Amino acid sequence: MSDKLLRTAVNAQARLRNWGEVRADALRRRADEGQSAVEYMGIIAVVVAIILVLLGTNLGATIAAEIVEQVESITG
């Protein structure tokens, strides 16, 4: 095999390997972003559930009244 042909083959192999690594990294980053989105949706669902419970019960008003009472006791 001539030097020129060998160099071309090695160069093509290196480019192909680099392309594969770049694509694999992109897919891993994409999967991580998807995972984060799912985790954020779970957190949002929990926060919404807590807010709905506080609105549906008198607990929210009780907590607010207690906070106001404590602030008034501090400020006089």
Sine and cosine of phi, psi and omega as CSV:
sin_phi,cos_phi,sin_psi,cos_psi,sin_omega,cos_omega
0.00,0.00,0.70,-0.72,-0.02,-1.00
-0.96,0.26,0.35,-0.94,0.00,-1.00
-0.87,0.49,-0.65,0.76,-0.03,-1.00
-0.90,0.43,-0.69,0.72,0.01,-1.00
-0.92,0.40,-0.65,0.76,0.01,-1.00
-0.90,0.43,-0.70,0.71,0.04,-1.00
-0.87,0.49,-0.67,0.75,0.00,-1.00
-0.90,0.43,-0.67,0.74,0.00,-1.00
-0.91,0.41,-0.69,0.73,0.01,-1.00
-0.91,0.41,-0.66,0.75,0.02,-1.00
-0.88,0.47,-0.69,0.72,0.01,-1.00
-0.90,0.43,-0.65,0.76,0.01,-1.00
-0.91,0.42,-0.67,0.74,0.01,-1.00
-0.90,0.43,-0.68,0.74,0.02,-1.00
-0.90,0.44,-0.66,0.75,0.00,-1.00
-0.91,0.42,-0.67,0.74,0.02,-1.00
-0.90,0.43,-0.68,0.73,0.02,-1.00
-0.89,0.47,-0.68,0.73,0.01,-1.00
-0.87,0.49,-0.68,0.73,0.01,-1.00
-0.89,0.46,-0.66,0.75,0.02,-1.00
-0.92,0.40,-0.65,0.76,0.02,-1.00
-0.89,0.45,-0.69,0.72,0.00,-1.00
-0.91,0.42,-0.66,0.75,0.01,-1.00
-0.90,0.44,-0.67,0.74,0.05,-1.00
-0.88,0.47,-0.67,0.74,0.00,-1.00
-0.89,0.46,-0.65,0.76,0.01,-1.00
-0.92,0.39,-0.62,0.79,0.04,-1.00
-0.91,0.42,-0.69,0.72,0.02,-1.00
-0.89,0.46,-0.64,0.77,0.00,-1.00
-0.90,0.44,-0.66,0.75,0.01,-1.00
-0.91,0.42,-0.63,0.78,0.03,-1.00
-0.90,0.44,-0.65,0.76,0.02,-1.00
-0.90,0.44,-0.64,0.77,0.04,-1.00
-0.90,0.44,-0.64,0.77,0.03,-1.00
-0.89,0.46,-0.69,0.73,0.01,-1.00
-0.88,0.47,-0.65,0.76,0.00,-1.00
-0.88,0.47,-0.66,0.75,0.01,-1.00
-0.91,0.42,-0.66,0.75,0.01,-1.00
-0.90,0.43,-0.68,0.73,0.03,-1.00
-0.89,0.45,-0.62,0.78,0.03,-1.00
-0.90,0.44,-0.62,0.79,0.05,-1.00
-0.90,0.44,-0.68,0.74,0.03,-1.00
-0.89,0.45,-0.69,0.72,0.01,-1.00
-0.88,0.48,-0.66,0.75,0.00,-1.00
-0.89,0.46,-0.65,0.76,0.02,-1.00
-0.91,0.41,-0.69,0.72,0.00,-1.00
-0.89,0.45,-0.68,0.73,0.02,-1.00
-0.89,0.46,-0.66,0.75,0.02,-1.00
-0.89,0.46,-0.67,0.75,0.03,-1.00
-0.89,0.45,-0.69,0.72,0.01,-1.00
-0.89,0.46,-0.67,0.74,0.01,-1.00
-0.89,0.45,-0.63,0.77,0.04,-1.00
-0.90,0.43,-0.69,0.73,0.00,-1.00
-0.90,0.43,-0.60,0.80,0.02,-1.00
-0.96,0.27,-0.55,0.84,-0.05,-1.00
-0.98,0.20,-0.32,0.95,0.01,-1.00
-0.90,-0.43,0.08,-1.00,0.03,-1.00
-1.00,0.08,0.05,1.00,-0.06,-1.00
-0.89,0.46,-0.63,0.78,0.01,-1.00
-0.88,0.48,-0.70,0.71,0.02,-1.00
-0.92,0.39,-0.61,0.79,0.02,-1.00
-0.90,0.44,-0.70,0.71,0.02,-1.00
-0.90,0.44,-0.71,0.71,0.01,-1.00
-0.88,0.48,-0.68,0.73,0.00,-1.00
-0.90,0.44,-0.64,0.77,0.01,-1.00
-0.92,0.40,-0.64,0.77,0.04,-1.00
-0.89,0.45,-0.72,0.70,0.02,-1.00
-0.87,0.49,-0.68,0.73,0.00,-1.00
-0.88,0.47,-0.69,0.73,0.00,-1.00
-0.92,0.39,-0.63,0.77,0.03,-1.00
-0.90,0.43,-0.68,0.74,0.02,-1.00
-0.91,0.42,-0.58,0.81,0.02,-1.00
-0.93,0.36,-0.49,0.87,0.03,-1.00
-0.98,0.20,-0.69,0.72,-0.07,-1.00
-0.99,0.13,-0.27,0.96,0.08,-1.00
1.00,0.01,0.00,0.00,0.00,0.00
